[in-house]
Amino acid sequence: MLEMLRAHGLDAGPTQRPAVAGAICGVLADLPALALLHAFDTFTRLTPVIGEVSIWLQVASTAFAGAAYGLLFQRAANDVRGGWLFGMAYGYLVWQAVSVPALQWVPPQPLLDGLPSLGLLLAHLAWGLAAGILFPAVHRPLKASVDAARSGLRIARFGARRG
């Protein structure tokens, strides 16, 4: 294992597309998060402040956060057994570093309290859990398509040299 890490490193190569896989995972993982935000009435509390675009803002921000997840964890995000833990930790980090300051500390009065605030935390944890579980499944076909295109390019080049 150590020999492989020394040879290939922990950084994802250009054919692995961790940001693209992360963005796709972020949007797919948003389904349970949106359900929790709706169940805890978080969107109703945010609509007067953010407006009706709050759902689209949520989807765009989770796509961005998913891309950042792929770039941050790179090869570790592909771990099938530990991805859920990386995802939940990352979901908590996003909640603590982005949502809490933006919704609780920056405005003069906190925008969320009680159950809607709890819903926001649970939605971030559910999003992270789903993103961590989905990342290997989403990443596999992306990497396979790039590998197939690269091997086809090699075959075409090899055939062109011989012919």
PEPE-V663467 format. One record per helix or strand of 3 or more residues. SS is the DSSP state (a for helix, b for strand). FROM is the first residue (numbers start at 0). TO is the last residue. If there is no record, write none. Layout:
# PEPE-V663467
SS|FROM|TO / SS|FROM|TO
This chain:
# PEPE-V663467
a|1|7 / a|17|27 / a|29|38 / a|41|49 / a|53|77 / a|82|104 / a|114|161
